[in-house]
Amino acid sequence: MLRVIAGTAGGIFLQAAKGPDVRPTQDRVKQSIFSALGDRIIEAEILDLYAGTGALGIEALSRGATSATFVEQNSKCISAIKDNLKRCHLEGTVAAQPVEKWLNQSSGKSYDLIFCDPPYHQFKEPLQNHPLWTQAQTLLKPHGFILFEHFFKHSLDLPPPFEITQQKKYGDTIISWVKLQ
């Protein structure tokens, strides 16, 4: 079962859509991410790409983020995100479209924190070809971070101006922390 770990919605269980492409971030991974983020989440503006259940963006809102935009194309996941926001008494913007299309049409808004968890089967090596990287300089605020989740067998080699500040492995998943130099 997925749940919100801490904050105003702490302990509330989240609905998850079923399917082979849905891989909700495990609670222990979420706990580690948000422990490392600490107070950086407070008043942050969040972008959750391939949002799935919305668990990462919802956790951020619960812990004090001011806004979250969820980008997801799967209709079952979109319903789950909207239901989860209601369950948690939180508000967010849900963009019901493919991430690649959303990135190409992005409004110029920038974010403090971007979660990106593309389907492992869809984005293999080279991960640096993911369309996020071409838009990241306008999407990411100064001192912001991208948390890019990927399969441990796929390496993420980014050229400047990107810098991978840390990588943590959880089972078959790696979370790469990326910032602009």
C-alpha positions in Angstrom: 0.0 0.0 0.0 1.2 3.5 -0.9 0.8 6.2 1.7 1.8 9.8 2.4 4.7 9.5 4.9 4.7 12.9 6.6 3.2 16.4 6.7 -0.4 17.5 6.7 -1.6 14.4 4.8 0.8 12.0 6.7 -0.6 8.5 7.0 -3.3 8.8 4.2 -3.2 5.8 1.9 -3.1 6.6 -1.9 -4.9 4.9 -4.7 -2.7 3.3 -7.4 -3.7 2.5 -10.9 -2.9 -1.1 -12.0 -0.8 -2.0 -15.0 2.7 -3.0 -16.1 3.8 0.6 -16.7 2.9 1.7 -13.2 5.8 1.5 -10.7 5.0 3.7 -7.7 8.0 4.9 -5.8 8.3 2.7 -2.7 7.8 4.3 0.7 11.4 3.7 1.7 12.7 5.4 -1.4 10.3 8.4 -0.8 11.4 8.5 2.8 15.1 8.7 1.8 14.4 11.4 -0.9 12.4 13.6 1.4 14.8 13.2 4.3 17.6 14.4 2.0 15.5 17.3 0.7 14.7 18.4 4.2 13.5 22.0 4.4 14.2 22.6 0.7 10.7 21.3 0.1 9.0 24.1 2.1 7.5 26.7 -0.3 9.0 24.9 -3.3 7.2 24.7 -6.7 7.2 21.1 -7.9 7.0 19.4 -11.3 6.2 15.7 -11.3 6.8 14.2 -14.7 5.4 10.7 -15.4 3.5 11.3 -12.2 1.8 7.9 -12.0 -0.1 8.0 -8.7 1.2 11.5 -7.9 2.9 10.1 -4.8 6.0 12.3 -5.0 4.3 15.5 -5.8 1.6 14.8 -3.1 4.3 14.0 -0.5 5.9 17.4 -1.4 2.6 19.3 -1.0 2.0 17.5 2.3 5.4 18.6 3.5 4.9 22.3 2.6 5.5 22.8 -1.1 3.4 25.7 -2.4 2.4 24.1 -5.8 2.7 20.9 -7.8 2.1 20.2 -11.5 1.6 16.5 -12.3 2.2 15.4 -15.9 0.7 12.0 -16.9 -0.9 10.5 -20.0 -2.4 7.3 -18.6 -6.1 8.0 -17.9 -6.2 5.6 -15.0 -3.3 7.3 -13.4 -4.8 10.7 -14.0 -7.9 9.6 -12.2 -5.8 8.2 -9.3 -3.9 11.5 -9.0 -7.1 13.5 -8.8 -8.6 11.1 -6.3 -5.4 11.1 -4.2 -5.3 14.9 -4.1 -8.9 15.0 -2.9 -8.2 12.3 -0.3 -5.3 14.4 1.0 -7.2 17.7 0.9 -4.4 19.1 -1.4 -4.5 21.0 -4.6 -2.4 20.5 -7.7 -2.5 21.0 -11.5 -2.9 17.8 -13.5 -1.7 18.0 -17.2 -3.3 15.0 -19.0 -0.8 14.5 -21.8 2.4 12.8 -22.8 5.5 14.3 -21.0 7.2 15.0 -24.3 4.3 17.0 -25.6 4.0 18.9 -22.3 7.7 19.7 -22.4 7.5 21.1 -25.9 4.6 23.3 -24.9 5.8 24.3 -21.5 4.6 27.8 -20.5 7.9 29.2 -19.3 7.2 28.5 -15.6 10.1 27.3 -13.6 10.3 24.9 -10.7 12.4 24.4 -7.6 12.2 20.6 -7.9 11.5 18.3 -10.8 10.7 14.6 -10.3 11.2 12.6 -13.5 10.5 8.8 -13.4 10.1 7.7 -17.1 9.0 4.2 -17.8 12.1 2.0 -17.8 11.1 0.2 -21.0 10.5 3.4 -22.9 13.7 5.3 -22.0 16.8 3.2 -22.1 20.3 4.2 -22.8 21.3 6.9 -23.6 19.2 8.6 -20.9 20.9 11.9 -21.7 18.7 12.0 -24.9 15.5 12.3 -22.8 13.6 15.4 -23.9 13.7 16.8 -20.3 17.3 17.8 -20.7 16.6 20.2 -23.7 14.1 22.1 -21.6 15.7 21.8 -18.2 17.6 25.1 -18.3 14.3 27.0 -18.6 12.2 24.7 -16.3 14.6 24.6 -13.4 15.0 27.6 -11.0 18.5 28.6 -9.8 19.6 26.2 -7.0 16.8 23.8 -8.0 17.2 20.0 -8.5 16.0 17.3 -10.9 15.6 13.9 -9.3 15.8 11.5 -12.2 14.8 7.9 -11.5 16.2 5.2 -13.8 17.0 1.5 -14.0 20.4 0.8 -12.4 21.8 -0.8 -15.6 21.3 2.4 -17.5 23.8 5.1 -17.0 23.1 8.8 -17.0 26.0 10.8 -18.5 25.1 14.5 -18.8 27.2 17.2 -20.3 27.6 20.6 -18.8 25.7 22.7 -17.7 24.3 19.7 -15.8 26.0 18.2 -12.8 25.0 14.9 -11.1 25.6 15.7 -7.4 24.7 12.3 -6.1 23.3 8.9 -7.0 21.6 6.5 -4.7 20.7 2.9 -5.6 17.5 1.3 -4.2 17.1 -2.3 -5.5 17.0 -2.0 -9.3 16.4 1.8 -9.2 18.9 4.7 -9.1 17.9 8.2 -8.1 20.2 10.7 -9.8 20.3 14.2 -8.2 21.0 16.7 -11.0 21.5 20.5 -10.8 22.7 23.2 -13.2 26.3 24.3 -12.7 
